[in-house]
Amino acid sequence: MNEKSKLLAKIPAVHVLAERLAKSTPGLPKVFYTRTARLTTERLRKEIIEGRKASLSEEEVLRLAEGILAEESRPHLRPVVNATGVVVHTNLGRSPLAEEALEEIVAVARRYSNLEYRLSEGRRGSRYEHVVGLLRELTGAEEALVVNNNAAAVLITLNTLAKDKEVIVSRGELVEIGGSFRMPEVMAWAGCRLREVGTTNRTHLKDYEAAINENTALLMKVHRSNFAVVGFAKEVSGKELVELGRRYGIPVVEDLGSGCLVDFSRYGLRKEPTVQEIVRTGVEVVTFSGDKLLGAPQAGIIVGRKELVERIRQNPLNRALRIDKLTLAGLEATLRLYLDENLALERIPTLRMIFLSTEEAKRRAQRLKRMLVKASLPGFKFEVVPTVCRTGGGALPIADLDSFAVAVESEKFSPEELHEKLRTGDPPVVGRIEEDRFLLEVRTVFPEEFPLVVEAFRRLCENA
Ligand SMILES: *Cc1c(COP(=O)(O)O)cnc(C)c1O
C-alpha cells in the first residue's frame, strides 16, 4: 500500500463517525450527524488524494467533524457584524431595531394579541388601528395605511389609483432600486401606462402639463434615492405639481423611498425631505419604507388624503401585501419613539449611527484598535484611518459621513483573503476593501460587538 492508500484507509465509515459525533456533541437531530460525517469524510478524502495530508489521527478527524457540525447546525439566517460603514445596508438587513421595538415584538409574538380585536367593544377591529393614529400625528396626513414594504406600497397605490390609465413621471425619476424594483416595471405590474416626460436632466412643469389628457390618472414624483442629477438640471417640485394637478383635478403621488421624519439639516447633515414637509406641500399620497432612514422593521407606509388611502386599503391586493403582526408591533414601538425627537435620536440605532459624530467615530476606532492589539494576534497590524461612509439604502444618495475605521494589515493574507476569512468565520464580520486595504468601519459596529470582532480574529488565527 502506498502512503495515500494507507491514509485513505484511516478515514472512518460515515456511520461510525456519525456515532462518534453524536456522543461528543449530543442533542441534535440525527440528520446533522450523518450529513456532517459525510462532508467530513469527503473533505478528508479530497485532501489526501490531492496530497495535502501527511497524517491522520482519530482525534483530528473528530475535531474537524465537530467544526463542520458547528457550522451545519447553526441557523442559516444569523447576525453578522456590519463593518462596511453602510448604515442602511440592504444585504445586511437594513435597520437594526430599537430595544423598545424588540420588546414589543417579543411580547406580541409570544402570546395572543388584540391584532384585529377591539377590546373596548369586544368585536373585530382592524390591524391598522395600532399605527394609524401615530402616523397621522407624526406626518400630519389625514389617513395612513401600512403594507409589507415600500415596493408594495407603490404597487398598490398605482394599481388602485391608476389601473388602465396613465401616470406621468419625469424621465429623470425613473429609478431602479437594486435590480428588482424599477419604476417602469412596477408601473406595468400595477396595470398603469407610464407616460414619461422631460429629459434625463431637465423636466419642466410645461412638460407635465402638455402630457395631461383624459386618460391621465396621476402625476407622480419619485425620490432619487440612490443617485443625483447634478449640473444642468431642473426638476419640478411636488408643490408645483400639486398646483398643476389641482387645476386639472389629478392627484399627485410621491414615492419618497426612504421616508425620514427627522429634519437632518437641523443637525448639520445634508437635507433630506421629511415626510411631514411632503405632506404639507399638498401631495395627495406619499409612500415610504419602514426600514430605511425610519429605522423600523420592513414595511411600506402610505399616508395621504383620506378618501384615496381608504380606496387603497380596500384594494383586494392589500390582502396579499398585508403587513404582519410582528412588523406592526415593531413599527408601533418605533413610531412612538418619534413622538419625542430626542428619544428617537437616542434610541433608534439607524439614527444613532448616522448621527454619530466624527470625533466619536475616531474614539471608537481607537478603542477597537486597542482591543485588537491587546489580543496579541500574530501577523496583524492595526491602524486607525479616516474614511468616508455611506448612509446607503436609498437615502441621502450622495451625502457622505466623515468617519474612522481600523485598517488591518496581515502578513499572511491579502485584503481579499482577509475579507473572505472574516465573512465566513464565526461570528461573521463583513468589512470592506478600499485602496487595497481591508477596513473595519466602526460607525456601523455596535460597541457591544467589539469583543465579537476580536473573537473573530482570534478564531481566524487559531484556524489559520
Ligand atoms: C427603497 C425604495 C423603494 C423600495 O422600498 P422597499 O421598502 O425596499 O420595498 C421604492 N422607491 C424608492 C424611491 C426607494 O428608495
The ligand as a MOL file (V3000), in Angstrom:
LIG
                    3D

  0  0  0     0  0            999 V3000
M  V30 BEGIN CTAB
M  V30 COUNTS 15 15 0 0 0
M  V30 BEGIN ATOM
M  V30 1 C -36.1920 51.7860 -1.4290 0
M  V30 2 C -37.1300 52.3700 -2.3620 0
M  V30 3 C -38.2460 51.6470 -2.7870 0
M  V30 4 C -38.4940 50.2500 -2.3430 0
M  V30 5 O -38.7360 50.1900 -0.9660 0
M  V30 6 P -38.6940 48.7930 -0.1830 0
M  V30 7 O -39.1090 49.1560 1.2050 0
M  V30 8 O -37.3010 48.3080 -0.3050 0
M  V30 9 O -39.6550 47.8760 -0.8390 0
M  V30 10 C -39.1140 52.2540 -3.6420 0
M  V30 11 N -38.9120 53.5080 -4.0830 0
M  V30 12 C -37.8490 54.2340 -3.7020 0
M  V30 13 C -37.6800 55.6140 -4.2490 0
M  V30 14 C -36.9260 53.6920 -2.8190 0
M  V30 15 O -35.8660 54.3910 -2.4370 0
M  V30 END ATOM
M  V30 BEGIN BOND
M  V30 1 1 1 2
M  V30 2 1 2 3
M  V30 3 2 2 14
M  V30 4 1 3 4
M  V30 5 2 3 10
M  V30 6 1 4 5
M  V30 7 1 5 6
M  V30 8 2 6 7
M  V30 9 1 6 8
M  V30 10 1 6 9
M  V30 11 1 10 11
M  V30 12 2 11 12
M  V30 13 1 12 13
M  V30 14 1 12 14
M  V30 15 1 14 15
M  V30 END BOND
M  V30 END CTAB
M  END
